[in-house]
Amino acid sequence: MANTSYPASYYAASANPVPPRPALQDDVETDVCVIGAGYTGLSSALFLLENGFKVTVLEAAKVGFGASGRNGGQIVNSYSRDIDVIERSVGPQQAQLLGNMAFEGGRIIRERVAKYQIQCDLKDGGVFAALTAKQMGHLESQKRLWERFGHTQLELLDQRRIREVVACDEYVGGMLDMSGGHIHPLNLALGEAAAVESLGGVIYEQSPAVRIERGASPVVHTPQGKVRAKFIIVAGNAYLGNLVPELAAKSMPCGTQVIATEPLSDELAHSLLPQDYCVEDCNYLLDYYRLTGDKRLIFGGGVVYGARDPANIEAIIRPKMLKAFPQLKDVKIDYAWTGNFLLTLSRLPQVGRLGDNIYYSQGCSGHGVTYTHLAGKVLAEALRGQAERFDAFADLPHYPFPGGQLMRTPFAAMGAWYYGLRDKLGF
Ligand SMILES: Cc1cc2nc3c(=O)[nH]c(=O)nc-3n(C[C@H](O)[C@H](O)[C@H](O)COP(=O)(O)OP(=O)(O)OC[C@H]3O[C@@H](n4cnc5c(N)ncnc54)[C@H](O)[C@@H]3O)c2cc1C
């Protein structure tokens, strides 16, 4: 049987206490059955409950078991491909709609944290760090682009200024986004789950959806029960497997790894990141890091295509951390874990409807903390009959990976090798 406990992460070790949730053992009826209790599922559930729907959430393992409880915790705006790329592939009206939504996810997170009093170490400020002049040029155009869509909290950092916010000598400059920031991701998910329950939503854990009976009144089956619903939202992302074959065909689970140091002294933590911003570099295979509430450095990077779990995570990630911060050479690593995100060929999210009543959002391909919160709102709007924003996502073109499921991993790995080489050579 698949392991359904949290991985041995820093987040699981520092999770806020929660009551146990039962597995579904009955036949129940609801308005909306949500499959998956990550941010996509929980955000959908919350928006639907706030709008008077009856909601039942089925989670195969535990709330936040997937990427939402394991990620780097970085609140990063926009999508994994930026609005200019979207503009080039879709019409101006659709691009405008998507651009208008590009900074909404971060606002939703902050509203949720404030409204439901979620304790998740929320901090403002995220830095994009440029390793080359070319990357710096890209940040300059990204600032102009984001400002065109209404963003007002961006600051370009020259080499002297970036050294004031991060003690790493590798960067030639960067961009600070004060509407970015960071959170304890599992505690955000647990807080959102508690908010769902406070509004009358029901969450069943250890309750995998094993079959969907499609039709006018669809039924989701679990090993010991079933849920009949008017609508289904599929939010299993990289952990969904083959439950919905149409969704598996156009996406690929990928693993990425994270380490957490022992708590650093106040002095050392402050010397690394004096303003406590989070940082990600501008490489295709990027490194990202930040301090936790108890002053550990969380450092992530690297991608394993096809989501095989690497044997020694510390051996992969620690050298990256020491390259950025040689001053941490004597610091112990307390936790190392891996998690899966879902890659699409375009690196844009896949949103849509199967038949009349099965909705889905998946595959934000990396930056998903903000997008998934927005997706929940957009899916809820569609179920209420307001589909304009849903359609803007649903109309994005998507393609299967070349070579089908068998060849998608080697093809994507080849692509990543190529981009990784470009990063190393600096072009
Ligand atoms: C290690 C790591 C670091 C990352 N760092 C960042 C970051 O710093 N910033 C950022 O923006 N993004 C980051 N991401 C991406 C981001 O975490 C994800 O895009 C986002 O959390 C996806 O949320 P989700 O709800 O769609 O999926 P998930 O959080 O994966 O949730 C899916 C849930 O569905 C459940 N499920 C699956 N199948 C079934 C089924 N059949 N029945 C019932 N339940 C089911 C799973 O158990 C899981 O709990 C990172 C991802 C990883 C893996």
The ligand as an ORCA input file, in Angstrom:
! r2SCAN-3c Opt
* xyz 0 1
  C       9.358     20.394     -3.156
  C       8.494     21.430     -3.809
  C       8.809     22.767     -3.665
  C       7.979     23.732     -4.241
  N       8.220     25.039     -3.950
  C       7.349     25.987     -4.383
  C       7.496     27.331     -3.969
  O       8.366     27.664     -3.160
  N       6.618     28.255     -4.485
  C       5.632     27.902     -5.359
  O       4.896     28.768     -5.818
  N       5.440     26.604     -5.711
  C       6.241     25.646     -5.220
  N       6.009     24.343     -5.534
  C       4.800     23.999     -6.300
  C       3.540     24.036     -5.413
  O       3.801     23.489     -4.152
  C       2.419     23.249     -6.096
  O       2.207     23.792     -7.387
  C       1.090     23.304     -5.362
  O       1.236     23.067     -3.980
  C       0.126     22.282     -5.973
  O      -1.035     22.229     -5.188
  P      -2.207     21.219     -5.543
  O      -3.254     21.369     -4.530
  O      -2.593     21.401     -6.968
  O      -1.519     19.769     -5.459
  P      -0.991     18.986     -4.167
  O      -0.604     19.892     -3.087
  O       0.023     18.003     -4.651
  O      -2.293     18.250     -3.641
  C      -2.886     17.159     -4.290
  C      -3.562     16.320     -3.221
  O      -4.448     15.406     -3.846
  C      -4.390     14.183     -3.152
  N      -4.848     13.155     -4.088
  C      -4.262     12.746     -5.239
  N      -4.994     11.772     -5.813
  C      -6.080     11.577     -5.019
  C      -7.194     10.696     -5.080
  N      -7.342      9.802     -6.074
  N      -8.130     10.761     -4.090
  C      -8.002     11.668     -3.079
  N      -6.944     12.505     -2.971
  C      -6.002     12.465     -3.928
  C      -2.919     14.046     -2.772
  O      -2.749     13.142     -1.710
  C      -2.578     15.492     -2.397
  O      -2.782     15.748     -1.025
  C       6.850     23.341     -5.012
  C       6.563     21.992     -5.199
  C       7.365     21.040     -4.606
  C       7.022     19.579     -4.782
*
